[in-house]
């Protein structure tokens, strides 16, 4: 299956995390496959936050889990700190996972209800050390304080005794206690109230500065992603369609799908006139049988025969802004377009 190109990738030695042509597929029934992630590429340098955004079902969370090989990708390469994770055996991968930790979407269900908070946060150290209980508690206490939870009060309490926002803070403490190089945040604020969302986002920003964190921030809310991300990758139906610095993406969207997402954002002004001309009447395709060529073409008013037959690849819009679209909203560097049978996605729709 053709990828979306690698023109947007920086030199290999510059990135802490580098992902090339990542593909994740799940068999469903007889001779049927869900194309969850299809040949995407991106990189992240140390201390940077990459926002991964798109509507539900686009493959964001699957991408985040595939980075730490849960599940292992069907194809592609994931390199963390110079180590190719896709080529490691189970024991080597278990060791490398200490360098990449995950914060899950539901803060309450991600914590063991049968263990006190002190034990939940200390659990990684039971495996990786230090073995001394007092040393463990000192580290747990320090991390709980860093995320704004009173360690003495929380030590012997259970997750159900805390609010959703407090549980998410505890989850963040657990993820940071091993001092990982990379944090993968899988929609960490979507289950929280708006006021609590702001607190958690500010906390992540403070911790990023304090500990020099590198983050992948997954969300479907573009407003949230804009506030926390240095660069943003927009996904649609398992493909990457736009990749840019955060401010430039929101100021100058180049892909029709990105523009559609931005148009759907509510504006906090009760006096503003609603836009009734923004519609999306196109067909919602299935990841089991995705459209040939450009996967967004069934919902795009710019689609033509080229979009049906040829998959777009990343082209440069500006210094750090790339788009995978045959008919982008802004001017891009010219690239030759040739239609050939090899360009059509195998098994995809042809009309």
N, C-alpha and C positions, 0 to 999 in steps of 0.2 A: 504494500500500500504506500502510495506516495506521501511524503511528509509535507510540511508547510514551509520548508526552507530553513536555512541557518544564517541568513545574511545579518540578522540582528544580534548574533552571538559575538562576544568580545574574545580577545585572544585567550586560549585555554589556560595559560598560567595565571591570569588575573582573577579567576573566579574561585570562590570557596566551593560553590555547588555548580555543576554544569550538567545539563540534561540534553541529550541529543536523540531525536526521533523516538521519543518514549511512546510505546504502544501498550495498551492494556485491553484485553478482550476476555469476555466471559461466555462460555458455552451455555446455551439455554435450549434444552430439548434436542431433537435430532437434526443435525446439520444446520443449526442456527447459532449465531454468535452476536453478542452485544458488543458493538465497537465503542467502548466507553471512552478511551483515549486513543487518538490515531496520529502518531508521528509528530508530537509537539517537541519543541526545543526552547530552552531558556537557560540563563545563567544568573548567578547572584554573587557579587563580590562581598568580602567580609564587611560587616557593619551596615549592610544595605537591607531594606525591606522591599520585597516584591509582592505586590497585590495581585492575586489571582481572582478574576471576577467573571461572572456570567450567570445566566438564569439557572434555575434548578434543573439538574440532569445533564449539564454540559460537560461533566467530568472533572470538576474542580477537586472534590474530596478524594476521588479515586487517584488523581494525580498526586495529592499530598501523601496519601498512604503508600503509593508506589515508590515515592522517594526513599522511604525507609524499608522498602521491599515487603510491604504488607498490604496487598499481595505482591509477589514478584511480578514485574512487568512481562508481557508477552514478548516484547522486543525493545531494542533501544539501549541506551547507556546512561547510567547515573553515576557521576563522579563527585565524591565529597572529599575535599582536602587531598586530592591526588589519588584516592583509592576508588577503583571501579566497583561499586556495590553490587552490580548485577553479576559479577563473576566470582563473588565470595561464597564459600560454603556456609552452612548454618551457624557454626560456632564462631567463625570470623565475623559474620554479619551481626551476631548477638553482641560481640564486643564493640563493633563500630557503631551500633545503635546508641551507645552512651554519648556519642557526639551529636546525635540528632534526636531531639525529643518532640513530642506532640502534645498540643493542648486541644482537647476535644470540644465538640459543639455543645453537648449537654453536660453542664458542670456537675450536676447531682449524680446522674447515672454513671459518670466516669470515675467516681470515688467508691471504694469498697464500703458498703453500709455496715459491715460487721467489724470494721476497724476504727479505732479512734484516730483523730486527725494527726496526732503526733506520729502514730505508726504508719499512716498513709504516706506522709511526706518522707519519713525515714526509710520506707521500704526499699527504694533503689540502693541505699547504702548497706542494707543487709546483704546484698549480692556483691557490691563493688567496693565496700569499705568507706570509711574506716570501721574496724570491727568493734572498737571501744564504744560502749553505749553513751558515755558522757560526751565523747567527741561527736557522735552522731547527733545528740540532742542540741549541742551548741550550733551545729550547722543548720539543723531544722529550725531552731529558734531564730537564728539570724535571717534565714530565708523567709519565714513567716512575718517577721518584722518588716522585711523589705517590701512585702506585698500588702502591708497594712492590716495584718491580723495579729492580735495579741497572743503570743505563743503560750503563755502560762494559762490563759483562759481556754485556748483551743486544744491544748495537749490531750486532754482526756474526754473531750466531747466527740460526738459522732456527726457525720455529714448531715443527717436529717435535722440537726439542731441549728443549722446555718441557712441563711438565705441563698438564693441562686448566685448573687454577686459575690458573696463571701466564699461559696464553694468554688467559683471560678478563680478567685484569688488563691485558694488552697491548691487548685489544680496547676496554676502557674508556678507556685512554690515547688510543687513536686517535680515539675518539668525542669526547673532551674537548679535543683539541688545537686545534680551531677556536673554542673557547669558545662553544658553542651555548647558546641560551636554553632548549631543551627536549631531554631525553634520553628515548628510547623504549626500554625494556628488555624485550625479547621472551624471556621465560622464561630469564633469564641464568644461573640457578643449577641448572636442572633436570637438566643433564648432569653435575653435579659431586657429589663425595662430600659427606656431611652436614657434616663438619667444615670442608671447603673452602667450602661454601655459607655458613656462618656468617661466614667471613673476608670473602667477597665482599660479603655484605649489610652487614657493619660498614664495609667500605671505601666502599660507596655512600653510607651515612649520613654518614660523615666528609667525603666529597667534596661531598655536598649542602650540608653546613654551610659548608665552606670556599669553595665556588664559587657558592653560592646557586642550586643547580640546581633545575629543575622537571622532574619525572619522571612518565612513565606506566610503571607496573610491571606487566607481564603475567605471570600464573602460574596454575597449576591447584591449587597447594598453599595452602590458606587460612591455614595457620600461618605460612608465609613472608610472605604478603601482610599479615597483621596486624602483623608486626614492623616493616615498612618504610613502610606507607601511612598517610597522613592521612585519606583517604577511600577507600571501596571501592565499585566498581560490579560487580554480579553479572550475568553474561550466561548466557543459555540459548538455544540454537538461533537465534542471530542477533539475539536481542532482549535488552533490559535489563530485569531483573525487580526489582532492588533497588539502592538508592543511599544511602549513609550514611557518617557518620564511622566510622572503623575500630572503636573501642571499643564504640560503640552497636550496630553491626551484629552483633558477636560476642556481646554480652550479650543483645540483644533482636532476634533475627532475625524479620522480618515475613513473608517469603515461604516457602512450603513447600519450595521448591527450595533456598533458602539453608539452611534447617534440615536438609535431607537432606545437603548438603555438610558441614555442621558435625558431623552425627552420624557421618559416615564418617571423621572425623579420628581416627587412633590416639592413645590416651592412654599416655604413657610410664610405665606402672606395671604391672609383671609380676603384681601381686597383685589387680588390679582384675577384676571379673567382666564378661565380654563381654556386650554387648547383642545378643541374638539376635532381638529383635522388630523391629529396624530392617531393613526390606526395601524393595525397589524392583522390583515385579513389573509395572510399567506398560510400555506399548509404547514403544520407542525410535523416534521419527519420523524421516523423511528430510528434509534441507534442500531437496531437490528438490520435495517435495510436503508442506510443513509443515501441521500441523493448523490449522483455522480457529479464530478466537477466540484463546483463551489457548494458546500453544504447549506449555505444560507440562501441559495438562489430561489428556493420555493417560497420564501417570504420577502424577497427583495424586488422592488419595482425597477431596478436597474439591470436585472438579469437578461442575458441574451444567449445566443447559441454557444459563444465562447465559454460562458459560465456553466453551461450544461456539460460540455465535453472536457474542459481543462481545469484542473485544480490550481487555484492561485497560490503563488509562493510569496514569501516576504520581500517587499521592496521598500527602499528608503524614502521617507517623506522629508525628514530633516536629520540633523546630526544623530539624534538618539530616538527617532520615531520611525516605526516600520509598520506596514500594513500588508495583509494578504487579501487583495481584492483586485479584480480586473477593471472595475470602474469605481475607484475611490472618490471620496468627496473632495479631496484636495489633490494637487499635483504631486506626482512621485517621479523618481528617477525612471526613465524609460527602460523597458526590458522587452526583448522580442517575445512574441506570443505565437507559438506554433501548436496546432492541434494534431495530436497523434493518438492512436489507440492505447499506447502505453500510459497516457496521461489520465485515462478514465479509471476511476476507482473500481476494482474488481468487485462484483456482486452488488454494486450500487445501482440506484434507479437511473435509467437513461432518459427519462422524460418527466 
